Every structure is written in structure tokens, then in C-alpha cells.
Amino acid sequence: MSIPLEAFILDHLRARLPGSADPVEVARAFQAATQPESADPEAWHRHLSAVRRAAVRLAGERRLEILRKGKPVPPEAARGVIRLRMLPEPAPDETTAEGEA
């Protein structure tokens, strides 16, 4: 079964709302979902770089955000220890709401 990595990341983060996820956690879950029969407990390592690259792409598209020390950072600053989370839902536009009333 082939699961697109970017879709898997977004689904994994949606399931964790309102929390965040470590790329290692995502890589382990992706490994378990795509190759559950693997006998190698460290097989997830081969997915870690791909998870981080995909997260940077998704952050650049404003589909998730990357956190360092609990604060959002731009995708190009995604170095070292990071976490991933879905972007908060946009607040309703108050001017539109007032104009409709």
C-alpha cells in the first residue's frame, strides 16, 4: 500500500489536534503504516529526512507550521529540534461579519 507522505503528515497532525508532533513520531507512524511487516525496529530512520523535507514544503504552502522552542518559525529556519502542527483555523473576518449584520 502506497501512502503519499505529505497526506500522511497532514492526517497525522489532524489526529493530534490541538497538539503537535515530533518528526520522529511521524516517521515511525509512517513506517508502521506503510511497512507493518518490517522486522527492523529502526526502519523509520530512512523516512526521517523525507518527513522533515515534506514538512518544510507544507509549511511553505501554509498547510502546517513548524515550531522551535514552542514558537512558529519560517520554513527556512527549520533546523535542529522541531515540532509540527496544523495551522490554527483563521479567525472569522470581523469586518465581513459586521457588514452582514
C-alpha positions in Angstrom: 0.0 0.0 0.0 1.4 3.3 -1.0 0.5 6.4 1.1 1.7 9.8 -0.1 3.9 11.2 2.7 2.5 14.7 2.7 -1.1 13.5 3.0 0.1 11.2 5.8 1.7 14.0 7.7 -1.4 16.2 7.5 -3.7 13.3 8.6 -1.3 12.5 11.5 -1.4 16.1 12.6 -5.2 16.4 12.3 -5.5 13.4 14.6 -3.3 15.2 17.2 -5.2 18.5 17.2 -4.8 20.7 19.0 -1.3 19.3 19.8 1.9 19.0 17.8 4.0 16.1 16.7 7.7 15.4 16.5 9.1 14.5 13.0 10.4 11.2 14.6 6.9 10.3 15.7 5.6 11.0 12.2 8.4 8.9 10.6 7.7 6.0 13.0 4.0 6.1 12.3 4.6 6.4 8.5 6.9 3.3 8.7 4.3 1.4 10.6 1.6 2.3 8.2 3.5 1.6 5.0 5.6 -1.4 6.0 4.0 -3.0 9.1 5.7 -6.3 8.4 9.2 -4.8 8.7 11.3 -6.7 11.3 13.7 -3.8 11.6 12.7 -1.6 14.6 14.9 1.2 13.3 13.5 1.2 9.8 11.7 4.5 10.5 15.1 6.3 10.3 15.1 6.1 6.5 11.9 8.2 6.4 13.0 11.0 8.8 14.7 13.2 6.3 11.8 12.9 3.9 9.4 13.8 6.7 11.4 16.9 7.5 11.6 18.0 3.8 7.9 17.4 3.3 7.1 19.4 6.4 9.2 22.3 5.1 7.3 22.2 1.8 3.9 22.0 3.6 4.9 24.9 5.8 5.9 26.9 2.7 2.4 26.3 1.4 0.9 27.4 4.7 -0.6 23.9 5.3 1.2 23.4 8.6 3.6 25.2 10.9 7.0 24.3 12.2 7.8 25.1 15.8 11.1 25.6 17.5 11.1 26.0 21.3 7.3 26.1 21.0 7.2 29.1 18.7 6.4 29.1 15.0 9.4 29.6 12.7 9.6 30.2 8.9 10.2 27.0 6.9 13.7 28.1 6.0 14.6 28.2 9.8 13.6 24.6 10.3 16.8 23.3 11.8 17.6 21.2 14.8 14.8 20.1 17.1 11.4 21.0 15.6 7.8 20.0 16.1 4.9 20.2 13.5 1.3 21.3 14.0 -1.6 22.2 11.9 -2.1 25.9 11.4 -4.8 27.4 13.6 -8.1 28.0 12.0 -8.3 31.6 10.6 -10.5 33.8 12.7 -13.7 35.0 11.1 -13.3 38.3 9.4 -14.9 40.8 11.8 -15.4 43.4 9.1 -17.4 40.9 7.0 -19.5 39.8 10.0 -20.3 43.4 10.9 -21.2 44.2 7.2 -23.6 41.4 7.1 -25.4 42.3 10.3 
